[in-house]
Amino acid sequence: QVHLVESGGGLVQPGGSLRLSCAASRTIFMFSAMGWYRQAPGKQRDLVATITSGGSTNYADSVKGRFTISKDNRKNTVSLQMNSLNPADTAVYYCKATNIATYLDYWGQGTQVTVSS
């Protein structure tokens, strides 16, 4: 299976910034798309941002203008720069990658982001 390794989560004050990163590990695949999702306790896992192999991006309305998704094609990695964080952004953030050959989706283990003063 594909293993996605996430890093960058933590505790930050409102208005602060964090940068999340995700990279494939152990098994090498090329991905057609990668993205970030988040899930708060008792709630659905929702899309935050996605980026295709061609570089097209899509953002949830709640994060537009504050978050930026980017990728490194050579390394098959994806990052999420999060600025102007507020408590509503508190959630477990998950990385997702789509296998370009099989179109199967793979998920990271999740990393906790907590925005609190």
C-alpha positions in Angstrom: 0.0 0.0 0.0 0.9 3.7 -0.3 2.2 5.3 2.8 1.8 9.0 3.2 3.8 10.8 5.8 2.5 14.1 7.2 4.2 16.7 9.3 3.8 20.3 10.5 0.7 20.1 12.7 0.7 21.6 16.2 -0.7 24.3 18.4 -0.9 27.9 17.2 -2.5 31.1 18.4 -5.3 32.7 16.4 -3.9 34.7 13.5 -0.8 32.5 13.4 0.5 30.3 10.6 1.4 26.7 10.1 2.8 24.7 7.1 1.8 21.1 6.6 3.7 18.7 4.4 3.0 15.3 3.0 5.1 12.9 1.1 4.9 9.3 -0.2 7.0 6.8 1.7 8.1 3.2 1.2 6.2 2.7 -2.0 6.8 5.0 -5.0 3.9 6.1 -7.1 3.1 9.0 -9.4 -0.1 10.8 -8.4 -2.7 12.5 -10.6 -3.9 14.7 -7.7 -3.1 15.4 -4.1 -5.0 17.3 -1.5 -5.8 18.1 2.1 -8.9 17.3 4.0 -9.9 18.0 7.6 -12.2 16.5 10.2 -13.3 17.9 13.6 -14.6 15.6 16.3 -18.1 14.3 15.5 -18.1 15.9 12.0 -17.6 14.9 8.4 -14.2 14.9 6.8 -14.3 17.8 4.4 -12.1 19.1 1.5 -9.7 21.9 2.3 -7.7 22.1 -0.9 -6.6 20.0 -3.9 -4.1 20.3 -6.6 -3.9 18.3 -9.9 -0.9 17.1 -11.7 -1.2 20.0 -14.0 -1.2 22.5 -11.1 -4.9 23.4 -11.0 -6.1 24.2 -7.5 -9.4 24.2 -5.6 -10.1 25.5 -2.2 -13.0 25.3 0.3 -14.7 28.7 0.6 -13.8 28.8 4.3 -10.0 28.9 3.5 -9.8 30.9 0.3 -7.3 33.7 0.6 -5.8 32.2 3.8 -4.5 28.8 2.7 -2.2 27.9 -0.2 -1.6 24.4 -1.6 1.5 23.6 -3.6 3.3 20.6 -4.9 6.7 19.3 -5.9 6.3 17.2 -9.0 9.8 15.6 -8.7 9.3 14.5 -5.1 5.6 13.8 -5.3 5.0 15.9 -2.2 2.2 18.4 -1.3 2.2 21.2 1.2 -0.4 23.4 2.7 0.6 26.9 3.9 -2.0 28.1 6.4 -2.2 31.7 7.4 -4.6 33.8 9.5 -5.6 30.7 11.4 -8.7 30.9 13.6 -10.3 28.4 16.1 -12.7 27.1 13.4 -9.6 25.7 11.6 -9.0 23.3 14.5 -9.2 19.7 13.2 -7.3 16.7 12.2 -5.8 17.3 8.7 -5.4 14.4 6.3 -3.3 14.2 3.2 -4.8 12.4 0.2 -3.1 11.2 -3.0 -4.6 9.6 -6.1 -2.6 6.9 -7.9 -2.2 8.0 -11.5 -2.2 4.4 -12.7 -5.1 3.0 -10.7 -7.0 6.1 -9.7 -7.2 4.7 -6.2 -7.1 7.1 -3.2 -4.6 6.8 -0.4 -4.7 8.7 2.9 -2.2 9.8 5.5 -2.6 9.2 9.2 -3.7 12.7 10.0 -2.0 15.5 11.9 -3.7 17.6 14.6 -4.0 21.3 14.1 -5.2 23.3 17.1 -5.8 27.0 17.0 -6.3 28.4 20.5 -5.1 31.3 22.7 
